[in-house]
Amino acid sequence: MRLFAAVLPPPDAAAELGPVVRELRRLPGAESGLRWTDPSGRHFTLAFYGEVAEDVVPDLSARLERSARRTDPFPLSLRGGGRFGDRALWVGAAGDVRTLRLLAEQALAAGRKAGVAREEHRGYRPHLTLARASGDTDLAPYVASLDGFAGRGWTVADLCLVRSRLPVSGVPGERTRYEVVERWPLGEGV
């Protein structure tokens, strides 16, 4: 199964992006050059594991659970925006980003120790993807529109192992679906 570790914003925090995204979708080229993410699946990926054999999941889960227990709950909010080249538009994070980065490092290490980490350590940049670009879409105006966005704060209280199910039917508009496989509360002790 295709898995990743993530922090999920609470529904009311994620809902704050609704009006912002509606404004972004009014910009020139927004409907033809961008594929917008499903609001119900927005998340902060901590570590992407790719395809993981089912017999490896218990070891990975145990390691992630230990990481969650060793991390106290921390404040976070959605803030500002950015892009990865001209291929992805995202909203960033504010608050205790240092702890979010440490949790990402722990999730990556958990995958490496379980034998499933696929990505190289490139320095974690907390982001929640809003849209992916196709073609030659200039994302600079979208990033500029996100510049003043500041969402309400919340407390990150858990770490999730999430399964992504890629579209397979070829139906236009079908999107990747995300399902939480396991969820561990933060700060339950060492």
C-alpha positions in Angstrom: 0.0 0.0 0.0 1.1 3.6 -0.7 1.8 5.3 2.6 3.1 8.6 4.1 3.3 10.1 7.6 1.3 13.4 8.0 -0.1 16.0 10.2 -3.7 16.8 9.4 -5.1 20.3 10.1 -8.4 20.3 11.9 -11.5 20.7 9.6 -12.2 24.3 10.7 -8.6 25.3 10.1 -8.6 23.7 6.6 -12.0 25.3 5.9 -10.4 28.8 6.3 -8.7 28.1 2.9 -12.1 27.9 1.1 -12.5 31.7 0.5 -8.8 32.0 -0.3 -8.9 29.3 -2.9 -12.1 30.7 -4.4 -10.2 34.0 -4.9 -7.2 32.2 -6.4 -9.4 30.4 -8.8 -10.6 33.7 -10.2 -7.0 34.6 -11.4 -6.3 34.2 -15.1 -5.4 30.6 -16.0 -6.5 29.1 -12.7 -9.0 26.7 -14.2 -7.1 25.7 -17.3 -3.5 25.5 -15.9 -4.0 24.2 -12.4 -5.4 21.0 -10.8 -6.8 22.0 -7.4 -6.4 19.6 -4.5 -9.5 18.1 -2.8 -10.1 20.2 0.3 -10.9 17.0 2.3 -7.4 15.6 1.6 -5.2 18.5 2.6 -2.3 17.6 4.9 1.3 18.3 5.8 3.3 15.4 4.6 6.1 14.6 7.0 7.6 11.6 5.2 6.6 9.8 2.0 7.2 6.0 2.1 5.8 4.9 -1.3 4.6 1.3 -1.7 5.0 -0.5 1.6 4.4 -4.2 2.0 1.7 -5.1 4.5 4.1 -7.2 6.7 6.3 -4.1 7.2 3.4 -1.8 8.4 3.5 -3.1 12.0 7.2 -2.2 12.4 6.7 1.2 10.7 3.7 1.9 12.9 5.5 1.0 16.1 8.3 3.4 15.2 5.9 6.2 14.4 4.0 5.6 17.6 7.3 6.0 19.6 8.0 9.3 17.7 4.5 10.5 18.5 4.9 9.7 22.2 8.2 11.6 22.3 6.7 14.8 20.8 4.6 17.1 22.9 1.6 18.7 21.2 2.5 22.0 19.6 0.8 25.1 18.1 0.6 25.5 14.3 -1.4 27.6 11.8 -1.7 28.0 8.1 0.2 31.0 6.8 1.4 32.6 3.6 2.2 30.6 0.5 4.8 29.5 -1.9 5.6 27.3 -4.8 7.9 24.6 -5.9 9.1 26.0 -9.3 6.1 26.2 -11.5 4.7 22.8 -10.6 3.0 23.2 -7.2 1.3 25.9 -5.3 1.1 25.6 -1.5 0.2 27.3 1.7 2.8 27.3 4.5 2.9 27.0 8.2 3.5 29.3 11.2 3.8 28.5 14.9 6.1 25.9 16.2 7.5 25.0 12.8 10.7 23.7 14.5 8.8 20.9 16.2 7.0 20.1 13.0 10.4 19.8 11.3 11.7 17.5 14.1 8.6 15.3 13.8 9.2 15.1 10.0 12.8 14.0 10.7 11.6 11.4 13.2 9.0 10.1 10.7 11.7 9.9 8.0 14.0 8.0 10.4 11.1 5.6 11.3 10.7 4.8 7.7 14.4 4.3 7.2 14.7 2.0 10.2 11.7 0.0 9.0 13.3 -0.2 5.5 10.8 1.9 3.6 12.1 5.5 3.4 12.4 6.5 -0.2 13.3 10.2 -0.1 16.6 11.7 0.5 16.9 14.2 3.3 16.5 17.6 1.6 15.5 19.8 4.5 11.8 19.8 5.3 9.7 22.6 4.1 6.3 22.5 5.7 3.6 23.0 3.1 0.0 22.0 2.3 -0.5 21.7 -1.4 -3.3 23.7 -2.9 -2.8 23.0 -6.6 -0.5 21.4 -9.1 0.4 23.2 -12.4 0.2 21.7 -15.8 2.0 23.4 -18.7 3.5 26.8 -18.4 1.4 28.3 -15.6 3.2 31.2 -13.8 2.5 30.6 -10.1 4.0 34.0 -9.0 0.6 35.8 -9.0 -0.9 33.0 -6.9 1.9 33.2 -4.4 1.5 36.9 -4.2 -2.2 36.5 -3.4 -1.4 34.1 -0.6 1.2 36.5 1.0 -1.1 38.0 3.5 -3.0 34.8 4.5 -2.9 34.0 8.2 -5.2 31.2 9.5 -6.2 30.7 13.1 -3.9 28.6 15.3 -4.6 25.1 16.5 -2.7 22.5 18.5 -1.2 19.6 16.6 -2.2 16.7 18.8 -1.5 13.6 16.7 0.6 12.0 14.0 -1.1 10.0 11.2 -0.1 7.2 8.9 -2.0 7.8 5.7 -2.7 5.6 2.7 -3.1 7.2 -0.7 -5.2 5.5 -3.3 -4.3 6.9 -6.8 -7.0 7.2 -9.4 -7.1 4.1 -11.6 -10.4 4.3 -13.6 -9.3 7.0 -16.0 -12.4 9.0 -15.2 -11.8 12.7 -15.8 -11.7 14.6 -12.6 -11.1 11.6 -10.4 -8.7 12.4 -7.6 -6.4 10.6 -5.2 -8.2 9.5 -2.1 -6.6 9.6 1.4 -7.4 7.3 4.3 -5.9 7.5 7.8 -4.6 4.0 8.6 -3.4 4.8 12.1 -3.4 7.9 14.3 -1.2 8.3 17.5 -1.6 11.1 20.1 1.4 13.3 20.7 3.1 13.5 24.1 2.0 10.3 25.7 5.4 9.8 27.3 8.7 8.2 26.4 
